[in-house]
Each structure stands twice: as structure tokens, then as C-alpha cells.
Amino acid sequence: MNALASCPECGGISKWNPPFYVCSVCGLALRRQEYERMVQQQKDALLEAQYEEGLGEQDKKRKRNREYLDWYLGSKK
């Protein structure tokens, strides 16, 4: 059985050829866990971008300040 999936790099068709997903367009070969991780990262980035679009300027400023504070406090450890 050969499962087809979308290539996370170029969007082409990736075919399951154990133990790899191999893209027929760009030739990217990923193990199942690597493939799933890349797909999840893309989904997370898309959700973050959609979230950012919905924020107002005040919310963006608060988020930026919070990220800076988290970074600053984390660098002290």
C-alpha cells in the first residue's frame, strides 16, 4: 500500500515508500515522524499568522512586550 500525501516543502505529491515519504517533485525524503513534525509546524505557523491578523495594534504591542519579558526573564536563569 502506498499512501499519498502533500510535500511540506514544495506542495507536490509525496509517496509513502517505507521508511520514507518521498516527494515526486522536489525529491525530499522524510521519515514518518519528520514528515508529521514538519506538517505540524506548518499548521502551527498558519494558525499563528491567522491569530496575528485578528489582533489590533494594542494587542500586538502587549504580545510583543510579553514575549520580550519572557525572553528577558528566561535569559537570567
N, C-alpha and C positions, 0 to 999 in steps of 0.2 A: 504494500500500500504506500503510495507516495502522496503526502499531504502538500497542498499548495498554500503559500502564504505571501504576504506583501513584504518586499525587501525594506527594512528600516532605513537603509542608506539612500536608495535611489527610487524606491516605489515600484520596482519591477517585480516579476514573479519569482519567488523563492520556492524551490522544490525540496522536500524532505528526502535526503539521501543519507541514511544513517551513517554516522552520528552527526551529520551537519545539515543545516538549511543552506542551500547553495542558490544564489541569485543567478538567473539566466541572462540578466542584462549586464550587471557590473562585476559578477564573479565573486561577490562577497560570500564567504563561508563562515557560518557561526554555529556553534553547538547550541542545543536547545535552550539551555539556561542563559547563554549570552544573548540569544535572539530575544527571549522573553524579557530580559533586563533592558535591552535597547528599546523594545516596543513600549515597555512601561515608562521609561524615561521620556519618550516622545509624548505619551499620553499626559504625563505629569507636566511637561513643558507647555502643552497645548492648554491644559486646564489653568495653569498659572497665567498664561497670556490672556485667556478669556477673563480671568478674575481681575487682572490688571486693567483691562479695558473698561470694566464696570466701575472702577474706583474713581472717585472725584479727586481733585487736587489735594484737598485736606487729608483724605485717606492715604494718598500716595506719600505725602510728607510724613505722616505718622508711621507708616510702614517702613520708610527709609530710615527714620530716626530709631525705630525699634531694632531694625537689622544692624544699625551701627552700634547701638547699645549692647546687643547680644555679642557682636564681634569684639567690642572693647572689653566687656567683662570676661569673655572666653579667652582672650589673649593674656589675661592676668594669672591664669592657672598654671 
